[in-house]
Amino acid sequence: MLKKLFFLLLSGCLIIPVNRLAAQSASSGKYHSPQEVQQVLKQLGNKSNTKLHQVAVSPGGAPVTVLEIGTNLNDAPAVFVGANFEGNVPLATEGALYFAQMLLDSAIYTQNTKWYILAHPNPDASRDYFAAVKTGAATNMLVINNDADEATDEDGPDDLNSDGMITQMRVKDLEGEYIVSKNDARILDKADKSKGERGEYKVYSEGIDNDLDKLYNEDGVGGVNIGITFPHLFPYTNQEAGRYSGESPETYGIMRFIYDRPNIAMVYTLGTSNFCLVPPKGGRKGGANLESIKIPERYGRMLGIDISKSYSMDEVIEMFKARVPAGMEVTPSMVAGFLGLGATVNPLDEDMVFYKKYAEDYKKFLEAQKFNTDLLDPTPAKDGSFELWAYYHLGVPSFSMCLFSVAKVKEEKKADGEVVSMDDVEKMSTEDFVALGDEKIGAFLKANNAPEQFSAEHVKQMMESGQVTPKMMVGMMKKMPKPEKEGELSEKDKALLAYSEKEPDGKGFVAWQKINHPTLGEVEVGGYAPYLETTPKAELIDSLAKTQLPWLLKLSAQLPKFAIESEKVTDMGAGIYKLEIYVANNGAFPYPTAMGERNSQPAPVILTLAGDFELLEGKMRTPVGSLGANQVKKYIWLLKSKKGDVTATIESAVFTDAVKQIKIGG
């Protein structure tokens, strides 16, 4: 308990003048401490049409709150915005506060859409940035015995060189795995045994083995990283995830809040991944082989097939088409869900269509504002992350955004007659590129680490056949992971070293300093500073948010919009009428997503009829089912009625109801 209190005092979160807090705003060009964030949220929650919900209290005693904007809307879709789940990306929290202020500054954004803003889901970890000694830790203050001894929180970090940061220790050791890089003495590379290299150093986190178990900083204050505690692909082997999803109150409270609000139609995450710019990646090995499907006996009898055989997904789809009502669409997602073919671990192809489209559109959006997109690749979404859970479990479009990343080091332009640059190739026509000739094309491919099978002749053939254009090729090359060039620093080290020398007052890399360690002897302390990759100077907060966050408003404007587009009444005689209604999704997103259809999670859309009539064919409540972006479906009923009105209503827990009066026999 004393250690926890000491931690709170160090982080400056217990004693802050109230009058100073009252002066804070959502966009003041500074990073707000956890208590200041709560004060800003309270101010925003006191405005009209807003409400503050406390969903949990962290193990460290801090409230976890969601700001609702649009409290007057009782029948409207909602967008949930979560930020900084790992707690060590303060820019994401500032982005959420800025975004909330944007929404409140213009009523147009809340006319037909409700918003939920979670700016601070991991307040315990967020304190680290404001502490006297910064570690970059992402864990809250839930007490966990990480090293399975008889004590807890007994081996935390120690600032050996008194610079206010926890970096690394490198120690000369014959059993070490690392050597000093030949390209830059600040960097350690793994020794390559295939080249006859032998390791010289071991690397530890800066600190002292306080509990004498030969481990360093393995059991400090706190223990759970909220950013990796959600159910999808929960990382059981990672101690920082805790024992199970929802063990820590923050995660449970957030999930409970969202599940209690089925009107949430889209989710945004501000953090380190960036689905807006780089679509979510697959490649995980799933538990089901969709090209060799075994049909369970109960379905085999229904389909009249030999269950001892295996079938491809295409074959199973054709079987089901013969058993469902005419016009009903049968998709791989539907079949996989119906047959229970195992958990989905990769984004579905149907959903990748809109992810790729909007990634291309977002890049154009940024380029139009002269925003540099030639940045280090964003961190892939981690197992157990909020953004993956939102897509795979909620079944709604889930977009993430990284507001800051370090720019890549631009290669010096070659002299005339040497290798042509990617930028130049991107602007070329197919004819211009082919005209470069084999030698220059080959040099271009080699300089950019193209796979060996892409020879100059092969690429020219692809160009001339129309399979690819220079712009498409450069786009693919930029997305491909590049093998490191022989004898050079990695692209990431180049970028981080260049950035650290300029932007964070030259303090982004701590120069190695010799220290006499109590158990290891002479060590060197240094390395990249915490928060280097994620947290730019505070004066950049507003410009980064102002440039990028409006894209989320553009995305939310593309939500599905259901309408009764048209209707037709045909008099069949004897008081019997055929009613045809055309339901349209006038939005740019399908409903549900293919993943939502797969897991049957989003609330259904129902088309209902009411009035003084007898229904002869059809249903009073008809599920609309899946409806693609800008798509229309027709529904047919036979009914017996005297002249009068039929009320047709599109009902949903997610979207605003659409009602239309249809005159029968008039």
C-alpha positions as CSV (number, residue, x, y, z in Angstrom):
1,M,0.0,0.0,0.0
2,L,2.8,2.4,0.9
3,K,4.5,1.7,-2.4
4,K,1.2,2.4,-4.3
5,L,0.8,5.7,-2.4
6,F,4.4,6.7,-3.1
7,F,3.8,6.0,-6.8
8,L,0.8,8.3,-6.9
9,L,2.7,11.1,-5.2
10,L,5.5,10.8,-7.7
11,S,3.1,11.0,-10.6
12,G,1.7,14.2,-9.3
13,C,-1.8,13.0,-9.2
14,L,-2.8,13.6,-5.6
15,I,-2.2,17.3,-5.1
16,I,-3.2,19.6,-8.0
17,P,-4.8,23.0,-7.4
18,V,-8.4,23.0,-8.4
19,N,-8.3,26.5,-9.9
20,R,-5.5,25.3,-12.2
21,L,-7.6,22.3,-13.3
22,A,-10.6,24.5,-14.1
23,A,-8.5,26.4,-16.6
24,Q,-7.8,23.4,-18.7
25,S,-9.6,22.9,-22.1
26,A,-9.8,20.0,-24.5
27,S,-7.2,21.6,-26.9
28,S,-4.8,23.6,-24.8
29,G,-1.6,22.3,-26.5
30,K,-0.5,20.3,-23.5
31,Y,-0.6,16.7,-22.2
32,H,-3.2,16.4,-19.4
33,S,-2.5,14.4,-16.3
34,P,-5.1,11.7,-15.4
35,Q,-6.8,14.0,-12.9
36,E,-6.8,16.9,-15.4
37,V,-8.4,14.6,-18.0
38,Q,-11.2,13.9,-15.6
39,Q,-11.7,17.6,-15.0
40,V,-11.9,18.2,-18.7
41,L,-14.4,15.4,-19.1
42,K,-16.5,16.8,-16.3
43,Q,-16.6,20.2,-18.0
44,L,-17.7,18.6,-21.3
45,G,-20.2,16.5,-19.5
46,N,-21.8,19.6,-18.0
47,K,-22.7,21.0,-21.5
48,S,-26.1,20.6,-23.0
49,N,-26.9,17.3,-24.7
50,T,-24.0,15.5,-22.9
51,K,-23.7,13.0,-20.1
52,L,-20.8,11.4,-18.2
53,H,-21.0,7.7,-17.4
54,Q,-18.6,6.1,-14.9
55,V,-18.1,2.6,-16.1
56,A,-15.4,1.4,-13.6
57,V,-12.9,2.4,-11.0
58,S,-9.3,1.3,-11.7
59,P,-7.3,-0.7,-9.2
60,G,-5.4,2.6,-8.5
61,G,-8.7,4.3,-7.5
62,A,-9.1,6.4,-10.7
63,P,-12.5,6.7,-12.4
64,V,-13.0,5.3,-16.0
65,T,-15.6,7.5,-17.7
66,V,-17.4,7.6,-21.0
67,L,-18.7,10.9,-22.4
68,E,-22.0,10.6,-24.2
69,I,-22.7,13.3,-26.8
70,G,-26.2,13.4,-28.2
71,T,-28.3,12.5,-25.1
72,N,-31.4,13.9,-26.9
73,L,-31.3,11.1,-29.5
74,N,-33.3,8.0,-28.5
75,D,-33.5,6.4,-31.9
76,A,-30.2,6.9,-33.7
77,P,-27.0,4.9,-34.4
78,A,-24.0,5.5,-32.2
79,V,-20.3,5.6,-32.7
80,F,-17.9,4.5,-29.9
81,V,-14.5,6.2,-29.7
82,G,-11.9,4.6,-27.4
83,A,-8.4,6.0,-26.9
84,N,-5.1,5.0,-25.3
85,F,-6.1,1.6,-23.9
86,E,-2.5,0.8,-23.1
87,G,-2.1,4.0,-21.2
88,N,1.3,4.9,-22.7
89,V,0.1,6.9,-25.7
90,P,-0.9,10.2,-24.2
91,L,-1.4,11.7,-27.6
92,A,-4.4,9.3,-28.2
93,T,-6.1,10.6,-25.0
94,E,-5.6,14.2,-26.2
95,G,-7.0,13.2,-29.6
96,A,-10.1,11.9,-27.9
97,L,-10.6,15.1,-26.0
98,Y,-10.0,17.2,-29.1
99,F,-12.5,15.0,-31.0
100,A,-15.1,15.5,-28.3
101,Q,-14.7,19.3,-28.6
102,M,-15.0,19.1,-32.4
103,L,-18.4,17.3,-32.0
104,L,-19.6,19.9,-29.5
105,D,-18.5,22.8,-31.7
106,S,-20.8,21.9,-34.5
107,A,-24.4,20.5,-34.1
108,I,-24.2,18.9,-37.6
109,Y,-22.2,15.9,-36.3
110,T,-24.8,15.1,-33.6
111,Q,-28.0,15.6,-35.6
112,N,-28.5,12.0,-36.4
113,T,-25.7,10.2,-34.6
114,K,-24.9,9.6,-30.9
115,W,-21.3,9.5,-29.7
116,Y,-19.6,7.8,-26.8
117,I,-16.1,9.0,-26.1
118,L,-13.7,6.9,-23.8
119,A,-10.6,9.1,-23.5
120,H,-8.9,7.4,-20.6
121,P,-9.6,3.6,-20.2
122,N,-6.2,2.9,-18.4
123,P,-5.7,5.9,-16.0
124,D,-3.3,4.0,-13.8
125,A,-0.8,3.4,-16.6
126,S,-1.3,7.0,-17.9
127,R,0.2,8.3,-14.7
128,D,3.7,7.1,-15.8
129,Y,4.1,9.9,-18.3
130,F,3.8,12.5,-15.6
131,A,5.9,10.6,-13.0
132,A,9.3,11.7,-11.8
133,V,10.8,8.6,-13.5
134,K,9.2,7.6,-16.8
135,T,9.2,3.9,-17.7
136,G,6.8,3.7,-20.7
137,A,4.8,1.0,-18.8
138,A,1.3,0.0,-19.9
139,T,0.1,-1.8,-16.8
140,N,-2.4,-0.7,-14.3
141,M,-2.1,-1.1,-10.5
142,L,-3.9,-4.4,-10.1
143,V,-1.6,-6.3,-7.8
144,I,-0.1,-9.4,-9.6
145,N,2.7,-11.6,-8.5
146,N,4.5,-11.7,-11.8
147,D,7.5,-13.7,-10.7
148,A,5.5,-16.2,-8.6
149,D,7.4,-15.7,-5.4
150,E,6.0,-14.8,-1.9
151,A,6.0,-11.1,-2.5
152,T,4.3,-8.6,-4.9
153,D,5.5,-5.4,-6.5
154,E,8.9,-5.9,-4.9
155,D,11.2,-5.5,-8.0
156,G,10.3,-2.4,-9.9
157,P,12.5,-0.2,-12.1
158,D,15.5,1.7,-10.7
159,D,16.9,4.9,-12.4
160,L,20.6,4.1,-12.2
161,N,21.8,7.1,-14.1
162,S,19.3,9.6,-12.6
163,D,18.0,10.9,-15.9
164,G,14.3,10.4,-15.1
165,M,13.9,7.6,-17.6
166,I,14.1,3.8,-17.5
167,T,16.0,2.6,-20.6
168,Q,18.3,-0.4,-21.0
169,M,21.4,-1.9,-19.6
170,R,24.0,-3.7,-21.8
171,V,26.4,-6.0,-20.1
172,K,29.4,-7.7,-21.6
173,D,28.9,-11.4,-21.3
174,L,30.4,-14.4,-23.1
175,E,26.9,-15.9,-23.3
176,G,25.4,-12.8,-24.7
177,E,23.3,-12.7,-27.9
178,Y,24.1,-9.1,-29.1
179,I,27.0,-7.2,-30.7
180,V,27.5,-3.5,-31.3
181,S,26.3,-2.6,-34.8
182,K,29.0,-2.0,-37.3
183,N,26.9,0.9,-38.7
184,D,26.2,2.8,-35.5
185,A,27.8,2.1,-32.1
186,R,24.6,3.2,-30.3
187,I,22.7,0.2,-31.7
188,L,22.9,-3.4,-30.7
189,D,22.3,-6.1,-33.3
190,K,21.7,-9.8,-32.7
191,A,24.8,-11.8,-33.6
192,D,24.4,-13.8,-36.8
193,K,25.9,-17.2,-36.2
194,S,25.7,-18.1,-39.9
195,K,28.2,-15.3,-40.5
196,G,30.5,-16.5,-37.7
197,E,29.5,-13.7,-35.3
198,R,29.6,-14.3,-31.6
199,G,27.5,-12.4,-29.1
200,E,29.2,-10.0,-26.7
201,Y,26.4,-8.4,-24.7
202,K,23.3,-9.3,-22.7
203,V,20.5,-6.7,-22.5
204,Y,18.3,-6.0,-19.4
205,S,15.8,-3.3,-18.4
206,E,17.6,-0.6,-16.4
207,G,17.4,-1.6,-12.7
208,I,18.5,-3.6,-9.8
209,D,17.6,-7.2,-8.9
210,N,15.8,-6.1,-5.7
211,D,14.5,-9.6,-4.8
212,L,17.8,-11.4,-5.8
213,D,16.0,-13.8,-8.2
214,K,18.4,-12.9,-11.1
215,L,15.6,-11.0,-12.9
216,Y,15.4,-7.3,-13.4
217,N,12.2,-5.1,-13.0
218,E,10.1,-8.2,-13.5
219,D,7.6,-7.4,-10.7
220,G,7.1,-3.7,-10.4
221,V,4.0,-1.8,-9.3
222,G,0.8,-3.0,-11.0
223,G,0.3,-5.7,-13.5
224,V,-2.4,-5.6,-16.2
225,N,-2.3,-3.8,-19.6
226,I,-5.9,-3.0,-20.4
227,G,-4.9,-2.7,-24.1
228,I,-4.5,-6.5,-24.4
229,T,-7.3,-7.8,-22.1
230,F,-10.2,-8.1,-24.5
231,P,-11.6,-11.6,-25.4
232,H,-10.6,-11.9,-29.1
233,L,-7.3,-13.8,-29.2
234,F,-6.7,-13.1,-25.5
235,P,-3.0,-13.7,-24.9
236,Y,-3.0,-16.1,-22.0
237,T,0.8,-16.5,-22.1
238,N,1.4,-12.8,-21.6
239,Q,1.6,-12.0,-17.9
240,E,0.5,-8.4,-18.6
241,A,-2.9,-9.6,-19.9
242,G,-3.8,-11.0,-16.5
243,R,-5.4,-14.4,-16.0
244,Y,-8.5,-13.9,-18.1
245,S,-10.3,-11.2,-20.0
246,G,-12.3,-8.9,-17.8
247,E,-10.3,-9.7,-14.7
248,S,-9.5,-6.0,-14.3
249,P,-12.5,-3.8,-13.7
250,E,-11.7,-1.4,-16.5
251,T,-12.1,-4.1,-19.2
252,Y,-15.2,-5.6,-17.7
253,G,-16.9,-2.1,-17.3
254,I,-16.1,-1.1,-20.9
255,M,-17.5,-4.3,-22.3
256,R,-20.6,-4.2,-20.1
257,F,-21.2,-0.6,-21.2
258,I,-21.0,-1.5,-24.9
259,Y,-23.1,-4.6,-24.8
260,D,-25.8,-2.6,-23.0
261,R,-26.0,-0.3,-26.0
262,P,-26.8,-2.3,-29.1
263,N,-27.2,1.0,-31.1
264,I,-23.4,1.2,-31.4
265,A,-22.9,0.8,-35.2
266,M,-19.2,1.7,-35.5
267,V,-16.1,1.8,-33.3
268,Y,-13.0,3.9,-33.6
269,T,-9.8,3.3,-31.6
270,L,-7.0,5.9,-31.1
271,G,-3.7,4.3,-30.3
272,T,-0.8,2.7,-32.1
273,S,-2.4,0.6,-34.9
274,N,-3.9,2.3,-37.9
275,F,-6.7,0.5,-39.8
276,C,-7.5,3.8,-41.4
277,L,-4.2,3.8,-43.3
278,V,-3.2,0.1,-43.3
279,P,-6.1,-2.4,-43.5
280,P,-6.1,-5.0,-40.7
281,K,-3.8,-7.9,-41.6
282,G,-4.7,-11.6,-41.7
283,G,-2.2,-14.5,-41.9
284,R,-3.2,-16.1,-38.6
285,K,-3.8,-19.8,-38.8
286,G,-7.4,-20.6,-38.1
287,G,-8.9,-23.8,-36.7
288,A,-11.0,-24.6,-39.8
289,N,-10.1,-25.7,-43.3
290,L,-12.8,-24.1,-45.4
291,E,-11.7,-26.1,-48.5
292,S,-12.3,-29.4,-46.7
293,I,-15.5,-29.1,-44.7
294,K,-17.1,-32.1,-42.9
295,I,-20.9,-31.7,-42.6
296,P,-22.4,-32.7,-39.3
297,E,-24.9,-35.6,-39.4
298,R,-28.0,-33.6,-38.6
299,Y,-27.3,-31.2,-41.5
300,G,-26.2,-34.0,-43.8
301,R,-29.7,-35.6,-43.5
302,M,-31.3,-32.2,-44.2
303,L,-29.1,-31.7,-47.3
304,G,-29.3,-35.3,-48.4
305,I,-25.5,-35.8,-48.8
306,D,-22.8,-38.3,-47.9
307,I,-21.4,-37.0,-44.6
308,S,-18.3,-39.3,-44.9
309,K,-17.0,-37.0,-47.6
310,S,-15.4,-33.5,-47.3
311,Y,-16.7,-30.5,-49.4
312,S,-15.3,-27.2,-50.5
313,M,-17.0,-23.9,-49.3
314,D,-18.4,-23.4,-52.9
315,E,-20.0,-26.8,-52.9
316,V,-21.6,-26.3,-49.5
317,I,-22.9,-22.9,-50.6
318,E,-24.6,-24.5,-53.6
319,M,-26.2,-27.2,-51.3
320,F,-27.6,-24.5,-49.0
321,K,-28.9,-22.4,-51.9
322,A,-31.2,-25.3,-52.8
323,R,-32.7,-25.3,-49.3
324,V,-33.3,-21.6,-48.5
325,P,-36.1,-19.3,-49.8
326,A,-35.7,-17.9,-53.3
327,G,-33.7,-14.7,-53.3
328,M,-32.0,-15.4,-50.0
329,E,-28.2,-14.8,-50.2
330,V,-25.9,-17.6,-49.0
331,T,-22.4,-16.4,-48.1
332,P,-19.3,-18.1,-46.8
333,S,-19.8,-16.1,-43.5
334,M,-23.3,-17.5,-43.1
335,V,-22.2,-21.1,-43.8
336,A,-19.3,-20.9,-41.4
337,G,-21.4,-19.5,-38.7
338,F,-24.3,-22.0,-39.3
339,L,-22.0,-25.0,-39.3
340,G,-19.8,-23.7,-36.4
341,L,-16.6,-24.0,-38.3
342,G,-14.4,-22.6,-35.6
343,A,-13.4,-19.1,-34.5
344,T,-12.6,-16.6,-37.2
345,V,-9.1,-15.2,-36.7
346,N,-8.5,-13.3,-40.0
347,P,-10.6,-10.4,-41.4
348,L,-13.1,-11.7,-43.9
349,D,-12.6,-11.0,-47.6
350,E,-15.9,-9.2,-48.0
351,D,-15.0,-6.7,-45.3
352,M,-11.5,-6.2,-46.7
353,V,-13.2,-4.5,-49.7
354,F,-14.3,-1.5,-47.6
355,Y,-11.1,-1.5,-45.5
356,K,-8.9,-1.2,-48.6
357,K,-11.2,1.3,-50.2
358,Y,-11.1,3.7,-47.2
359,A,-7.4,3.2,-46.7
360,E,-6.8,4.5,-50.2
361,D,-9.2,7.3,-49.7
362,Y,-7.6,8.3,-46.4
363,K,-4.2,8.5,-47.9
364,K,-5.5,10.8,-50.6
365,F,-7.3,12.8,-47.8
366,L,-3.9,13.3,-46.0
367,E,-1.9,14.0,-49.1
368,A,-4.4,16.7,-50.1
369,Q,-3.5,18.4,-46.8
370,K,0.3,18.0,-47.5
371,F,0.5,15.6,-44.6
372,N,3.5,13.3,-44.8
373,T,2.4,9.7,-45.1
374,D,5.9,8.2,-45.7
375,L,6.1,7.1,-42.0
376,L,7.2,4.1,-40.1
377,D,4.6,1.3,-40.4
378,P,2.0,1.4,-37.6
379,T,2.1,-1.3,-35.0
380,P,-0.2,-4.2,-35.9
381,A,-3.2,-4.6,-33.7
382,K,-2.2,-6.8,-30.7
383,D,-3.9,-10.0,-29.7
384,G,-6.5,-9.1,-27.1
385,S,-6.8,-5.5,-28.4
386,F,-10.0,-3.4,-28.2
387,E,-10.0,-2.8,-32.0
388,L,-9.8,-6.5,-32.8
389,W,-12.5,-7.3,-30.3
390,A,-14.8,-4.7,-31.8
391,Y,-14.5,-6.1,-35.3
392,Y,-14.6,-9.9,-34.5
393,H,-17.0,-9.9,-31.6
394,L,-19.3,-6.9,-32.1
395,G,-19.3,-7.4,-35.9
396,V,-19.3,-3.7,-36.6
397,P,-16.8,-1.7,-38.7
398,S,-13.8,-1.1,-36.5
399,F,-11.3,1.5,-37.5
400,S,-8.1,2.5,-35.6
401,M,-5.9,5.6,-36.0
402,C,-2.4,6.4,-35.0
403,L,-2.1,10.1,-34.7
404,F,1.7,10.2,-34.8
405,S,4.5,8.1,-36.2
406,V,8.1,8.9,-37.0
407,A,8.9,9.8,-40.6
408,K,11.2,7.5,-42.6
409,V,14.6,8.8,-43.5
410,K,14.4,9.9,-47.2
411,E,17.1,8.3,-49.2
412,E,19.3,10.8,-51.0
413,K,18.4,11.2,-54.6
414,K,20.8,9.6,-57.0
415,A,22.6,11.6,-59.6
416,D,21.3,11.6,-63.1
417,G,21.7,8.3,-64.8
418,E,21.5,6.3,-61.6
419,V,18.6,4.5,-59.9
420,V,15.2,6.1,-60.5
421,S,13.2,6.9,-57.4
422,M,9.9,5.4,-56.2
423,D,8.3,8.9,-56.3
424,D,9.3,9.3,-60.0
425,V,8.1,5.8,-60.9
426,E,4.8,6.4,-59.2
427,K,4.1,9.3,-61.6
428,M,5.0,7.5,-64.7
429,S,2.7,6.0,-67.3
430,T,3.2,2.3,-68.3
431,E,4.8,3.4,-71.5
432,D,7.3,5.7,-69.7
433,F,8.3,2.9,-67.3
434,V,8.8,0.3,-70.0
435,A,10.9,2.8,-71.9
436,L,13.4,3.0,-69.1
437,G,14.8,-0.3,-70.3
438,D,15.9,-3.5,-68.6
439,E,19.0,-2.1,-66.9
440,K,17.3,0.8,-65.2
441,I,14.2,-1.2,-64.3
442,G,16.4,-4.0,-62.9
443,A,18.4,-1.4,-60.8
444,F,15.2,0.1,-59.5
445,L,13.8,-3.3,-58.4
446,K,17.1,-4.2,-56.8
447,A,17.4,-0.9,-54.9
448,N,14.0,-1.3,-53.5
449,N,14.4,-5.0,-52.4
450,A,11.8,-6.4,-54.8
451,P,11.5,-10.2,-54.6
452,E,13.9,-12.1,-56.8
453,Q,11.1,-13.4,-59.1
454,F,10.3,-9.9,-60.2
455,S,12.9,-9.5,-62.9
456,A,12.8,-6.5,-65.3
457,E,11.4,-8.7,-68.1
458,H,8.6,-10.1,-65.8
459,V,7.6,-6.7,-64.6
460,K,7.5,-5.3,-68.1
461,Q,5.2,-8.1,-69.2
462,M,2.9,-7.4,-66.3
463,M,2.8,-3.8,-67.2
464,E,2.1,-4.3,-70.9
465,S,-0.6,-6.9,-70.2
466,G,-2.4,-4.4,-68.0
467,Q,-2.0,-6.5,-64.8
468,V,-0.3,-3.6,-63.0
469,T,0.5,0.0,-63.4
470,P,3.6,1.9,-62.1
471,K,1.5,3.5,-59.4
472,M,0.0,0.2,-58.3
473,M,3.5,-1.5,-58.3
474,V,5.0,1.3,-56.1
475,G,2.0,1.1,-53.8
476,M,2.5,-2.6,-53.3
477,M,6.3,-2.1,-52.8
478,K,5.7,0.5,-50.1
479,K,3.4,-1.9,-48.2
480,M,5.7,-4.9,-48.4
481,P,8.0,-5.5,-45.5
482,K,11.5,-4.7,-46.8
483,P,14.4,-7.0,-46.0
484,E,17.1,-5.0,-44.3
485,K,19.9,-4.0,-46.7
486,E,23.3,-5.6,-46.0
487,G,25.6,-3.3,-44.1
488,E,22.9,-0.8,-43.2
489,L,20.9,0.1,-40.1
490,S,17.3,-1.0,-40.1
491,E,14.8,1.4,-41.6
492,K,13.3,1.9,-38.1
493,D,16.6,2.6,-36.4
494,K,17.5,5.1,-39.1
495,A,14.2,6.9,-38.6
496,L,14.3,6.8,-34.8
497,L,17.9,8.0,-34.5
498,A,17.4,10.8,-37.0
499,Y,14.2,11.9,-35.2
500,S,15.8,11.6,-31.7
501,E,18.6,13.9,-32.8
502,K,16.2,16.7,-33.8
503,E,12.8,16.7,-32.3
504,P,12.7,15.7,-28.6
505,D,15.4,18.3,-27.8
506,G,18.0,15.8,-28.8
507,K,17.1,13.5,-25.9
508,G,15.3,10.7,-27.7
509,F,18.3,8.4,-27.4
510,V,20.2,8.3,-24.1
511,A,23.9,7.9,-24.7
512,W,25.4,4.8,-23.1
513,Q,26.9,5.6,-19.8
514,K,29.1,3.3,-17.6
515,I,27.6,2.5,-14.2
516,N,28.9,0.3,-11.4
517,H,26.0,-2.2,-10.9
518,P,25.7,-3.9,-7.4
519,T,25.3,-7.4,-8.9
520,L,26.4,-7.2,-12.5
521,G,29.6,-5.1,-12.1
522,E,30.3,-2.6,-14.8
523,V,27.3,-2.0,-17.1
524,E,26.3,0.6,-19.6
525,V,22.9,2.3,-19.3
526,G,21.3,4.0,-22.3
527,G,19.1,3.4,-25.4
528,Y,15.8,4.8,-26.8
529,A,13.9,7.0,-24.4
530,P,10.4,6.0,-23.3
531,Y,7.6,7.5,-25.4
532,L,9.9,8.4,-28.3
533,E,7.8,6.7,-30.9
534,T,4.4,7.8,-29.7
535,T,4.6,11.1,-28.1
536,P,5.6,14.3,-30.0
537,K,6.0,17.7,-28.5
538,A,2.8,19.0,-26.9
539,E,2.7,22.0,-29.3
540,L,2.0,19.5,-32.2
541,I,-1.1,18.0,-30.6
542,D,-3.6,20.4,-32.1
543,S,-2.2,20.3,-35.6
544,L,-2.0,16.5,-35.7
545,A,-5.6,16.2,-34.4
546,K,-6.9,18.9,-36.7
547,T,-5.4,17.2,-39.8
548,Q,-6.4,13.6,-39.1
549,L,-9.5,13.4,-36.9
550,P,-11.9,14.9,-39.4
551,W,-11.5,11.7,-41.4
552,L,-13.4,9.9,-38.6
553,L,-16.3,12.3,-39.2
554,K,-16.2,11.4,-42.9
555,L,-16.3,7.7,-42.1
556,S,-19.3,8.1,-39.7
557,A,-21.2,9.8,-42.5
558,Q,-21.0,6.6,-44.4
559,L,-22.9,4.5,-41.9
560,P,-25.8,2.3,-43.3
561,K,-29.0,4.3,-43.8
562,F,-32.2,2.2,-44.3
563,A,-35.1,3.6,-46.2
564,I,-38.3,2.3,-47.9
565,E,-37.2,3.4,-51.3
566,S,-40.3,2.5,-53.2
567,E,-43.5,0.4,-53.1
568,K,-45.9,-1.1,-55.6
569,V,-49.5,-2.3,-55.0
570,T,-51.1,-4.7,-57.5
571,D,-54.9,-5.3,-57.4
572,M,-55.3,-9.1,-57.9
573,G,-59.1,-8.9,-57.7
574,A,-61.6,-10.0,-55.0
575,G,-60.0,-7.6,-52.4
576,I,-56.7,-9.3,-52.7
577,Y,-53.5,-7.2,-53.3
578,K,-49.9,-7.9,-53.9
579,L,-47.7,-5.6,-52.0
580,E,-44.0,-5.1,-53.1
581,I,-41.7,-3.0,-51.0
582,Y,-38.1,-2.0,-51.9
583,V,-35.8,-1.6,-48.9
584,A,-32.6,0.3,-49.6
585,N,-29.3,0.7,-47.6
586,N,-28.3,4.2,-48.8
587,G,-25.0,4.1,-46.8
588,A,-21.5,3.2,-48.0
589,F,-21.1,0.4,-45.5
590,P,-22.9,-3.0,-45.6
591,Y,-25.1,-4.1,-42.8
592,P,-24.1,-6.1,-41.2
593,T,-20.4,-6.6,-42.0
594,A,-19.5,-10.0,-43.2
595,M,-18.0,-10.6,-39.7
596,G,-21.3,-9.4,-38.1
597,E,-23.2,-11.9,-40.3
598,R,-20.8,-14.6,-39.3
599,N,-21.3,-14.1,-35.6
600,S,-24.9,-12.9,-35.7
601,Q,-24.0,-10.2,-33.2
602,P,-25.5,-6.9,-34.5
603,A,-29.2,-6.4,-33.8
604,P,-31.3,-7.3,-36.9
605,V,-33.2,-4.9,-39.1
606,I,-36.9,-5.9,-39.3
607,L,-39.5,-4.8,-41.8
608,T,-43.0,-4.8,-40.2
609,L,-46.5,-4.3,-41.6
610,A,-49.5,-3.0,-39.6
611,G,-53.0,-2.2,-40.6
612,D,-56.6,-3.6,-41.1
613,F,-55.8,-6.5,-43.5
614,E,-55.5,-10.3,-43.6
615,L,-52.1,-11.6,-44.5
616,L,-52.3,-14.4,-47.0
617,E,-48.6,-14.8,-47.8
618,G,-45.5,-13.3,-46.1
619,K,-44.8,-12.3,-42.5
620,M,-45.9,-9.4,-40.4
621,R,-42.3,-9.1,-39.2
622,T,-39.7,-9.9,-41.9
623,P,-35.9,-9.8,-41.2
624,V,-34.2,-7.7,-43.8
625,G,-31.1,-9.8,-43.5
626,S,-27.8,-8.6,-45.0
627,L,-27.9,-5.6,-47.2
628,G,-24.8,-4.3,-49.0
629,A,-23.7,-0.7,-49.4
630,N,-26.0,1.2,-51.7
631,Q,-28.1,-2.0,-52.3
632,V,-31.9,-2.5,-52.6
633,K,-33.9,-5.6,-51.8
634,K,-37.5,-6.4,-52.7
635,Y,-40.0,-8.0,-50.3
636,I,-43.5,-9.3,-51.4
637,W,-46.7,-10.0,-49.6
638,L,-50.2,-11.1,-50.5
639,L,-52.9,-9.5,-48.4
640,K,-56.7,-9.2,-48.3
641,S,-58.0,-5.8,-47.4
642,K,-60.7,-3.3,-48.0
643,K,-59.5,0.1,-49.2
644,G,-57.2,1.6,-46.5
645,D,-53.6,2.1,-45.4
646,V,-50.8,-0.3,-44.6
647,T,-48.1,1.1,-42.3
648,A,-44.6,-0.3,-43.2
649,T,-41.8,0.3,-40.7
650,I,-38.1,-0.6,-40.8
651,E,-37.3,-1.3,-37.1
652,S,-33.9,-1.7,-35.6
653,A,-32.1,-1.2,-32.2
654,V,-29.2,0.3,-34.2
655,F,-30.7,2.7,-36.7
656,T,-33.5,5.3,-36.8
657,D,-36.8,3.7,-37.7
658,A,-38.2,4.5,-41.2
659,V,-42.0,4.6,-41.5
660,K,-44.2,4.8,-44.6
661,Q,-48.0,4.8,-45.1
662,I,-49.0,2.8,-48.2
663,K,-52.5,3.2,-49.6
664,I,-54.2,-0.1,-50.6
665,G,-56.7,0.1,-53.4
666,G,-56.7,3.8,-53.6
